[in-house]
Amino acid sequence: MRRISILSLLLVAACAPVAPPRPASAAPPVALASSPVERGKALVEARCSACHAVGTSGDSPVSPAPPFRTLGQRYPVANLQEAFAEGISTGHPKMPEIVLEAQQVNDLIAYLESLQPAAKKN
């Protein structure tokens, strides 16, 4: 009987799901990123970068999609917080509706603000 119990235990252990090790160079999961700016960056890289330029340089992969670093030229970035909280939807069919949780909105705004060029001093 003891032999069957040990064999059963080994079989269960062998079949238990094991997460593959994460490479040391891999970015931490969004929830574990240490700052709002880092979490916002991870969010936009995952959800927005297919269409928008989300960094400090480069063109958007989809030409009508504005680079995120230029949003401050069109709107005060902080004013976008309410729009993101309510869900962004646009009139063109290719842009998906964007729905974010409150913390994601805060992280997104922090990242967008970090991208905007510093105000020019006179």
N, C-alpha and C positions, 0 to 999 in steps of 0.2 A: 504494500500500500504506500509506504514511504517513497518508494522508487517512482510510482505514478505521480505523487504530489510534486516531487522535484522536477520530473519531466514536464508536468503541466506548468509549473512556475517558469521553467526555462522557455517553454513555448510561448507563454504570454509575454515574457520579457522580450523575446525575439521579434514578436509581432507588434510591440508597442511603437507608436510613431515617434520618430526622433527627428527633430529639426536639424537640417543641414547646418554645419557651422557657417557663420557669416564671415566673409573675408575681412581682414583687418582694415582694408582700405575702403570698405563699403560705408556709405553715409549712414548715420544713425537713423532709426525710424523717426518719422516726423514728430511723434509724441515725445521722443527722448531728446530732440534737439534742445539746446540749452537756452536759446533766446527767441523772442518773438520774431526777430528778423530772420534767424535761421529757419524757424518753422515756416514762416511765410515764403521764404525762398524755396524750401522743399515742396510746399503746396503748389506754387506757381510752376515749378519745374515739372511736377507730376501732372497738373491739370490744365495748364495754359500754354505751355511752350510749343505745342504742336502748331499753334497759329500765331502766337505773339512772341516777339523778342522780349525775354524776361530778364535779361542782364543789362550791363552797363554799355554794351555796344552790339552792333549787328542789326540786320534787318529782320522783320517778322517773316516767318515762313509763308504766311498768307498775307499778301500785300495790303489789303484793306485793314488788317488788324493792327492797331497802333502799338508801337513798342511801349512797354510799361514805363520805361524811363522818361517818356514824353507826356505821360498822363497829367503831370503837374502843370503843363503848359495849357491844358484845356480846362482843368477843374482843380480846385484845391483838393488834394488827395484825401485829406481828412473828411471832406464832405461826401466822399464815396462810401463811407462806412455804412450809412443808412441804406443806400442802394444795395450794397452787398448783403446786408443783413436781411433785406426783404426778398432778395433773389433777383439776379440780373437776367433779364431776357431781352433779346433784341428782335428786330423785325426781319432779320435774314435767317433762313432756315439752317445754315451750317453752324451757327454758334449755338451750343447747347445752353439750356437754362442753367445758371450757376446758383446753387443753394449751399450756403455755408453755415456752420455752427458759429456761435458768438465768439469763441476763442479763435477760430479760423479767420473770422473777419478781422479781429484785432491783429493777428499775426500777418495777414495780408496787407493791411494798412501800414503796419510797421515796416514791412519789406518794401512796399511801394514808396513810402517816404524816404527810405534809405537809398533808393535809386535816383531820386530827383536831383538834378544838378543844384549845387549850392547857389543861393541868391547872389547875384553880382554885387560887389561893394562899390560905392561911388568913390 
